[in-house]
Amino acid sequence: MKGLLLLLLLPIWTSCLLLLSVLSNARPVPLISTISAPALSPEHEPVSPISATTAAISPGMQEVRAEQRHHSDKKLLIPLIFTSSALGIIMLSFLFLWVYRLKSSSNSVQKSLQNSGPILGRLNSLRMTTTKNGSVSVIEYRLLEAATNNFRESNILGEGGFGRVYKARFDDNRLAAVKKLESGGQDAEKEFENEVDLLSCIRHPNIISLMGHCIHKQTRFLVYELMQNGSLETQLHGPSHGSALTWHIRMKIALEAARGLEYLHEHCNPPVIHRDLKSSNILLDSNFNAKLSDFGLAVTAGAQNKNNIKLSGTLGYVAPEYLLDGKLTEKSDVYAFGVVLLELLMGRKPVEKMAPAQCQSIVTWAMPQLTDRSKLPNIVDPVIRNTMDLKHLYQVAAVAVLCVQPEPSYRPLITDVLHSLIPLVPVELGGALRVTESSHPVGPKPTAN
């Protein structure tokens, strides 16, 4: 800052020195010598005849010449003063502009921290780290320890093969979810880095926001915005068995999950394949707004070569071509989305045990009945049975059938799925359906299986 200021002021100082130099050289020297000349003794200063004659003929000639030279110097000084003043004004203007932009940039950073979520706006001890695609906050371990009450069991929100998720309450009573990843070797480390890299640059209403991360010894932590209603899996298959999810809420969740997936496939460059889309990775906030989460297995299009990408996913959601041939595309995510749509429709798990050593997927079980309109109402989740327009039910079933086609090329793009769901969701929930258009349930009451 000081160096730049000196650099900007240097031309002004140079101009000032130049002006002083010009002023010192612009004094009327001849006039002074003429005035002092009579004081000189003739014996020390001999006067030539020519000089004496000239002085006798025109005694004021030397004064006139000195005056002319003085006027000439004044004419030179005027443009020099003007030029130096203009240069000074320009330099000062640039300096003020630079200071203003510096302050504006600082203010914008502060505002972005305040608006970036419940943690970043509050904690001043954060530092930023640069990832491949963006930057993300590093949160001190002591803050996470205090916010989770030393990772007390009563604060556990969920648990899985990766570790546990804790509810965190920070000093200003703001909440977050802290995922504690137990040490799992190189794969766990790679998934952690992958999630941080991707979520540091992705911003979308239907994709979970990463507030920050922490590495403490061998343990890694990811800090997310808190989703008060947990996962879709918990809502559908947990103690409530979907009782809080009406038909319209389920369609809203499907629509928002499709919007998040469309952003990954169509608006990220390069496109992102989630690779582990499932009901447990669709999180719901207090208003049942849905957000995709868990990007540890996500890959960018072009990097999904069978040779360098380990086969991963969850049984029941993995597309057959990926499971059998390792072929991974955006259509693999569309297949998984179709399974989630069936879960919402029927309230069943993606894979259910038929016998101790026998399992059946929801796709295998439901496919024959999804295409039969007389049987379709009977397989709908009892919680929402007879609460929707049958035309809408047929349409959702048709979309689900297309999404879970064994042949990837027969599956629609997620954009097409999105456009099919928008008319089924009420306007107030983010769709295009007018409340007056929502028909009362029609058709006979379904019979038991």
C-alpha positions as CSV (number, residue, x, y, z in Angstrom):
1,M,0.0,0.0,0.0
2,K,2.8,2.5,1.0
3,G,4.9,1.5,-1.9
4,L,2.0,2.1,-4.4
5,L,1.3,5.5,-2.8
6,L,4.9,6.6,-3.2
7,L,4.9,5.4,-6.8
8,L,1.8,7.4,-7.5
9,L,3.1,10.6,-5.8
10,L,6.6,10.4,-7.4
11,P,5.5,12.1,-10.6
12,I,3.9,15.0,-8.6
13,W,7.1,15.5,-6.6
14,T,9.2,15.5,-9.7
15,S,6.9,18.1,-11.3
16,C,7.1,20.3,-8.2
17,L,11.0,20.1,-8.2
18,L,10.9,21.0,-11.9
19,L,8.8,24.0,-11.2
20,L,11.1,25.1,-8.4
21,S,14.1,24.7,-10.7
22,V,12.4,26.8,-13.4
23,L,11.4,29.5,-10.9
24,S,15.0,29.8,-9.6
25,N,16.3,30.2,-13.1
26,A,13.7,32.7,-14.1
27,R,15.1,35.6,-11.9
28,P,16.0,38.8,-13.9
29,V,19.8,38.5,-13.6
30,P,20.6,41.3,-16.1
31,L,18.5,43.8,-14.3
32,I,20.4,43.1,-11.0
33,S,23.8,43.4,-12.7
34,T,22.8,46.7,-14.3
35,I,21.6,48.2,-11.1
36,S,24.7,47.1,-9.2
37,A,27.0,48.2,-12.0
38,P,27.4,51.8,-10.9
39,A,28.7,50.7,-7.6
40,L,31.7,49.1,-9.2
41,S,34.9,51.0,-9.3
42,P,36.1,52.0,-12.8
43,E,39.5,50.7,-12.0
44,H,38.1,47.3,-11.2
45,E,35.6,47.2,-14.0
46,P,36.9,48.8,-17.2
47,V,34.2,50.0,-19.6
48,S,34.8,49.6,-23.3
49,P,34.0,52.5,-25.6
50,I,31.3,50.5,-27.4
51,S,29.6,49.8,-24.0
52,A,29.9,53.3,-22.9
53,T,28.5,54.7,-26.1
54,T,25.6,52.2,-26.0
55,A,24.9,53.1,-22.4
56,A,25.0,56.8,-23.3
57,I,22.7,56.5,-26.3
58,S,20.0,54.1,-24.5
59,P,20.5,53.9,-20.8
60,G,17.3,51.7,-20.2
61,M,18.1,49.1,-23.0
62,Q,19.4,46.4,-20.5
63,E,16.4,46.8,-18.2
64,V,14.1,46.3,-21.2
65,R,15.9,43.1,-22.3
66,A,15.7,41.7,-18.8
67,E,12.0,42.5,-18.6
68,Q,11.4,40.7,-22.0
69,R,13.2,37.6,-20.8
70,H,11.1,37.7,-17.6
71,H,7.9,37.8,-19.6
72,S,9.1,34.9,-21.7
73,D,9.8,32.8,-18.6
74,K,6.3,33.6,-17.3
75,K,4.8,32.3,-20.6
76,L,6.8,29.0,-20.1
77,L,5.7,28.7,-16.4
78,I,1.9,28.8,-17.2
79,P,1.7,25.6,-19.2
80,L,4.2,23.9,-16.9
81,I,2.0,24.8,-13.9
82,F,-1.2,23.7,-15.7
83,T,0.4,20.3,-16.8
84,S,1.8,19.5,-13.4
85,S,-1.6,20.4,-11.7
86,A,-3.5,18.2,-14.2
87,L,-1.0,15.3,-13.6
88,G,-1.4,15.6,-9.9
89,I,-5.2,15.6,-10.1
90,I,-5.1,12.5,-12.3
91,M,-2.8,10.7,-10.0
92,L,-4.8,11.6,-7.0
93,S,-8.0,10.5,-8.8
94,F,-6.4,7.1,-9.5
95,L,-5.3,6.8,-5.9
96,F,-8.8,7.6,-4.5
97,L,-10.4,5.2,-7.1
98,W,-8.0,2.4,-6.0
99,V,-8.7,3.0,-2.3
100,Y,-12.5,3.0,-3.0
101,R,-12.3,-0.3,-4.9
102,L,-10.2,-1.8,-2.2
103,K,-12.8,-0.9,0.5
104,S,-15.7,-2.1,-1.7
105,S,-14.0,-5.4,-2.2
106,S,-13.4,-5.8,1.5
107,N,-17.1,-5.0,2.2
108,S,-18.3,-7.5,-0.4
109,V,-16.2,-10.2,1.2
110,Q,-17.7,-9.4,4.6
111,K,-21.2,-9.5,3.1
112,S,-20.6,-12.8,1.3
113,L,-19.4,-14.3,4.6
114,Q,-22.5,-13.0,6.4
115,N,-24.9,-14.4,3.7
116,S,-23.1,-17.7,3.2
117,G,-24.8,-19.5,6.0
118,P,-25.2,-19.9,9.7
119,I,-21.6,-20.5,10.4
120,L,-19.6,-18.3,8.1
121,G,-21.4,-15.1,9.1
122,R,-20.7,-15.7,12.8
123,L,-17.2,-17.2,13.2
124,N,-14.3,-14.8,12.8
125,S,-11.7,-17.5,13.3
126,L,-12.3,-19.1,9.9
127,R,-9.7,-19.2,7.2
128,M,-10.2,-20.0,3.6
129,T,-8.6,-22.8,1.6
130,T,-8.5,-23.0,-2.1
131,T,-9.7,-26.1,-3.9
132,K,-9.6,-27.1,-7.5
133,N,-12.8,-25.2,-8.3
134,G,-13.3,-22.7,-5.5
135,S,-12.7,-21.9,-1.9
136,V,-14.1,-23.2,1.3
137,S,-13.8,-22.3,5.0
138,V,-11.7,-24.3,7.5
139,I,-13.4,-24.4,10.9
140,E,-11.3,-24.9,14.0
141,Y,-11.8,-28.2,15.8
142,R,-12.4,-26.6,19.2
143,L,-15.4,-24.7,17.7
144,L,-17.0,-28.0,16.4
145,E,-16.3,-29.6,19.8
146,A,-18.0,-26.9,21.6
147,A,-21.0,-26.7,19.2
148,T,-21.7,-30.4,19.4
149,N,-21.1,-30.5,23.2
150,N,-18.0,-32.7,22.7
151,F,-19.8,-34.8,20.2
152,R,-22.4,-36.0,22.7
153,E,-24.5,-39.0,21.7
154,S,-27.7,-37.0,22.3
155,N,-26.7,-34.8,19.3
156,I,-26.5,-37.6,16.8
157,L,-28.7,-37.0,13.8
158,G,-27.8,-40.0,11.8
159,E,-25.3,-42.8,11.4
160,G,-23.9,-44.8,8.5
161,G,-20.8,-46.6,7.1
162,F,-19.0,-43.2,6.8
163,G,-19.5,-42.3,10.5
164,R,-22.0,-40.1,12.3
165,V,-23.8,-36.8,11.8
166,Y,-24.1,-34.5,14.8
167,K,-26.4,-31.5,15.4
168,A,-24.2,-28.4,16.2
169,R,-25.3,-25.3,17.9
170,F,-22.9,-22.4,17.7
171,D,-22.5,-19.4,20.0
172,D,-25.2,-17.3,18.4
173,N,-27.7,-20.3,18.6
174,R,-27.4,-21.0,14.9
175,L,-27.6,-24.6,13.9
176,A,-25.6,-26.8,11.5
177,A,-25.0,-30.5,10.8
178,V,-21.5,-31.9,11.4
179,K,-20.5,-35.1,9.6
180,K,-17.7,-36.9,11.4
181,L,-15.9,-39.1,9.0
182,E,-14.0,-41.9,10.7
183,S,-10.6,-42.8,9.2
184,G,-11.2,-45.2,6.3
185,G,-8.0,-45.3,4.4
186,Q,-7.4,-43.8,1.0
187,D,-10.9,-44.2,-0.3
188,A,-12.4,-42.2,2.6
189,E,-9.8,-39.5,2.1
190,K,-10.5,-39.3,-1.6
191,E,-14.2,-39.0,-1.1
192,F,-13.7,-36.3,1.5
193,E,-11.6,-34.3,-0.9
194,N,-14.0,-34.9,-3.8
195,E,-17.0,-33.6,-1.8
196,V,-15.1,-30.5,-0.6
197,D,-13.9,-29.8,-4.2
198,L,-17.3,-30.1,-5.7
199,L,-19.5,-28.4,-3.1
200,S,-17.0,-25.5,-2.8
201,C,-18.1,-24.3,-6.3
202,I,-21.7,-25.6,-6.5
203,R,-24.5,-23.2,-5.5
204,H,-28.1,-24.3,-6.1
205,P,-31.3,-24.1,-4.0
206,N,-31.7,-27.9,-4.3
207,I,-28.1,-28.9,-3.5
208,I,-26.8,-29.0,0.1
209,S,-24.6,-26.1,1.1
210,L,-21.2,-26.9,2.5
211,M,-20.4,-24.4,5.3
212,G,-16.8,-25.6,5.9
213,H,-14.6,-28.5,6.9
214,C,-12.0,-29.5,9.4
215,I,-9.2,-32.0,9.7
216,H,-8.2,-33.0,13.2
217,K,-5.5,-35.7,13.4
218,Q,-6.9,-38.6,11.5
219,T,-10.5,-37.5,11.6
220,R,-12.2,-35.3,9.0
221,F,-15.4,-33.2,9.4
222,L,-17.8,-31.7,7.0
223,V,-20.1,-28.9,8.2
224,Y,-23.4,-28.5,6.3
225,E,-26.6,-26.4,6.7
226,L,-29.0,-28.2,9.0
227,M,-31.9,-29.9,7.3
228,Q,-34.5,-30.1,10.1
229,N,-36.6,-32.9,8.6
230,G,-33.8,-35.2,8.0
231,S,-33.6,-37.5,4.9
232,L,-36.4,-38.7,2.6
233,E,-35.5,-42.2,3.7
234,T,-36.2,-41.5,7.3
235,Q,-39.5,-39.8,6.5
236,L,-40.6,-42.7,4.3
237,H,-39.2,-45.7,6.1
238,G,-38.7,-44.4,9.6
239,P,-41.2,-44.4,12.5
240,S,-43.6,-42.0,10.8
241,H,-43.9,-44.2,7.7
242,G,-44.5,-41.2,5.4
243,S,-47.4,-39.8,7.4
244,A,-46.1,-36.3,7.0
245,L,-45.7,-36.6,3.3
246,T,-48.9,-35.8,1.4
247,W,-49.2,-36.5,-2.4
248,H,-48.4,-32.9,-3.3
249,I,-45.4,-32.8,-0.8
250,R,-44.1,-36.0,-2.4
251,M,-44.4,-34.5,-5.9
252,K,-42.7,-31.3,-4.7
253,I,-39.8,-33.4,-3.3
254,A,-39.5,-35.3,-6.6
255,L,-39.6,-32.0,-8.6
256,E,-36.9,-30.4,-6.4
257,A,-34.6,-33.5,-6.6
258,A,-35.0,-33.4,-10.3
259,R,-34.0,-29.7,-10.4
260,G,-30.9,-30.4,-8.4
261,L,-30.0,-33.3,-10.7
262,E,-30.7,-31.2,-13.8
263,Y,-28.3,-28.5,-12.5
264,L,-25.5,-31.2,-12.1
265,H,-26.1,-32.6,-15.6
266,E,-27.0,-29.6,-17.6
267,H,-25.5,-26.5,-15.9
268,C,-22.2,-27.7,-14.4
269,N,-19.2,-27.6,-16.7
270,P,-18.1,-30.3,-17.0
271,P,-21.4,-32.1,-16.1
272,V,-21.4,-33.9,-12.7
273,I,-22.7,-37.4,-12.3
274,H,-23.9,-37.9,-8.7
275,R,-23.4,-41.7,-8.7
276,D,-25.1,-42.3,-5.4
277,L,-28.5,-40.7,-5.6
278,K,-30.9,-42.3,-3.2
279,S,-33.6,-41.4,-0.6
280,S,-31.1,-41.1,2.2
281,N,-29.1,-38.6,0.2
282,I,-32.2,-36.3,-0.4
283,L,-32.4,-34.1,2.7
284,L,-35.5,-32.1,3.7
285,D,-35.6,-28.8,5.5
286,S,-38.3,-27.5,7.9
287,N,-40.6,-26.8,4.9
288,F,-39.8,-30.1,3.1
289,N,-37.6,-28.4,0.6
290,A,-35.4,-31.1,-0.9
291,K,-31.7,-30.9,-1.4
292,L,-29.2,-33.4,-2.8
293,S,-26.3,-34.3,-0.6
294,D,-23.3,-36.7,-0.2
295,F,-21.1,-36.0,-3.2
296,G,-18.2,-38.2,-2.1
297,L,-18.7,-40.6,-5.1
298,A,-19.7,-37.9,-7.6
299,V,-17.6,-37.7,-10.8
300,T,-17.4,-35.3,-13.7
301,A,-18.4,-36.4,-17.2
302,G,-15.4,-37.6,-19.0
303,A,-13.7,-39.0,-15.9
304,Q,-16.0,-41.9,-15.5
305,N,-13.8,-44.5,-17.2
306,K,-14.2,-48.0,-15.9
307,N,-10.5,-48.4,-15.5
308,N,-9.9,-45.4,-13.1
309,I,-13.3,-45.2,-11.3
310,K,-14.1,-47.8,-8.7
311,L,-17.5,-49.4,-9.0
312,S,-19.6,-47.8,-6.2
313,G,-23.2,-47.2,-5.4
314,T,-26.1,-48.6,-3.3
315,L,-27.9,-51.8,-4.0
316,G,-31.3,-51.2,-5.5
317,Y,-30.3,-47.8,-7.0
318,V,-27.4,-48.8,-9.2
319,A,-28.3,-48.9,-12.9
320,P,-27.9,-52.4,-14.6
321,E,-25.4,-51.2,-17.2
322,Y,-23.1,-49.7,-14.5
323,L,-23.4,-52.8,-12.3
324,L,-22.7,-55.2,-15.1
325,D,-20.4,-53.3,-17.5
326,G,-19.2,-50.4,-15.5
327,K,-20.7,-48.0,-18.0
328,L,-21.5,-44.8,-16.2
329,T,-23.4,-41.8,-17.7
330,E,-26.0,-39.2,-16.6
331,K,-28.6,-41.9,-17.4
332,S,-27.3,-43.9,-14.4
333,D,-28.5,-41.0,-12.2
334,V,-31.8,-41.0,-14.0
335,Y,-32.3,-44.7,-13.2
336,A,-31.6,-44.0,-9.5
337,F,-34.1,-41.1,-9.6
338,G,-36.7,-43.5,-11.0
339,V,-36.2,-45.7,-8.0
340,V,-36.7,-42.8,-5.7
341,L,-39.9,-41.9,-7.5
342,L,-41.1,-45.4,-6.9
343,E,-40.3,-45.1,-3.2
344,L,-42.4,-41.9,-3.1
345,L,-45.2,-43.6,-5.0
346,M,-45.4,-46.9,-3.1
347,G,-43.7,-46.2,0.2
348,R,-41.6,-49.3,-0.2
349,K,-37.8,-49.7,0.2
350,P,-35.7,-50.1,-2.9
351,V,-34.8,-53.7,-1.9
352,E,-36.9,-55.8,0.4
353,K,-36.2,-59.2,1.9
354,M,-38.5,-61.9,0.7
355,A,-36.8,-64.7,2.6
356,P,-33.6,-65.0,4.7
357,A,-31.5,-65.5,1.6
358,Q,-33.7,-63.8,-1.0
359,C,-34.3,-60.1,-1.9
360,Q,-36.4,-58.4,-4.4
361,S,-36.0,-55.0,-5.9
362,I,-38.8,-52.5,-6.0
363,V,-38.3,-52.3,-9.8
364,T,-38.7,-56.0,-10.4
365,W,-41.7,-56.2,-8.1
366,A,-43.5,-53.1,-9.4
367,M,-42.9,-53.0,-13.1
368,P,-45.7,-55.4,-14.1
369,Q,-48.2,-53.5,-12.1
370,L,-47.0,-50.0,-13.0
371,T,-48.2,-50.5,-16.6
372,D,-51.6,-51.9,-15.6
373,R,-54.0,-49.1,-14.7
374,S,-56.3,-51.5,-13.0
375,K,-53.6,-52.7,-10.6
376,L,-51.7,-49.4,-10.2
377,P,-53.9,-47.8,-7.5
378,N,-53.5,-51.0,-5.4
379,I,-49.7,-50.6,-5.0
380,V,-49.8,-46.9,-4.0
381,D,-48.6,-46.1,-0.5
382,P,-51.7,-46.5,1.8
383,V,-50.8,-43.1,3.4
384,I,-51.6,-41.3,0.1
385,R,-54.0,-43.7,-1.6
386,N,-57.1,-42.1,-3.0
387,T,-55.7,-38.6,-2.4
388,M,-54.6,-37.7,-5.9
389,D,-56.1,-37.3,-9.3
390,L,-55.7,-40.7,-11.1
391,K,-54.5,-39.0,-14.2
392,H,-51.6,-37.6,-12.2
393,L,-50.9,-41.0,-10.7
394,Y,-50.8,-42.5,-14.2
395,Q,-48.4,-39.8,-15.3
396,V,-46.0,-40.2,-12.4
397,A,-46.0,-44.0,-12.9
398,A,-45.3,-43.6,-16.6
399,V,-42.3,-41.3,-15.8
400,A,-41.0,-43.8,-13.3
401,V,-41.3,-46.7,-15.7
402,L,-39.2,-44.7,-18.3
403,C,-36.6,-43.8,-15.8
404,V,-35.9,-47.4,-14.8
405,Q,-35.7,-48.9,-18.3
406,P,-32.9,-51.5,-18.5
407,E,-31.6,-49.8,-21.7
408,P,-30.0,-46.4,-20.9
409,S,-31.0,-44.9,-24.3
410,Y,-34.7,-45.5,-23.5
411,R,-34.5,-43.4,-20.4
412,P,-35.4,-39.7,-20.6
413,L,-33.0,-36.9,-19.8
414,I,-33.5,-35.4,-16.4
415,T,-34.7,-32.2,-18.1
416,D,-37.6,-34.1,-19.7
417,V,-38.5,-35.7,-16.3
418,L,-38.5,-32.2,-14.7
419,H,-40.9,-30.8,-17.3
420,S,-43.2,-33.8,-16.8
421,L,-43.4,-33.2,-13.0
422,I,-43.9,-29.4,-13.0
423,P,-47.6,-29.6,-14.0
424,L,-48.2,-32.0,-11.1
425,V,-47.0,-29.7,-8.3
426,P,-49.2,-26.8,-7.0
427,V,-48.0,-23.3,-7.8
428,E,-47.5,-22.5,-4.1
429,L,-45.1,-25.5,-3.9
430,G,-43.0,-24.5,-6.9
431,G,-44.9,-26.2,-9.7
432,A,-47.5,-25.0,-12.3
433,L,-50.6,-26.7,-10.9
434,R,-53.4,-24.3,-10.0
435,V,-55.3,-25.4,-6.9
436,T,-58.6,-25.2,-8.8
437,E,-57.3,-27.7,-11.3
438,S,-56.5,-30.2,-8.6
439,S,-59.4,-32.6,-9.0
440,H,-60.9,-34.6,-6.1
441,P,-59.9,-38.3,-6.1
442,V,-61.9,-40.3,-8.6
443,G,-62.3,-44.0,-9.3
444,P,-63.3,-46.9,-7.1
445,K,-61.6,-47.6,-3.8
446,P,-58.7,-49.9,-4.4
447,T,-59.1,-53.5,-3.2
448,A,-56.5,-55.2,-1.0
449,N,-53.8,-57.3,-2.7
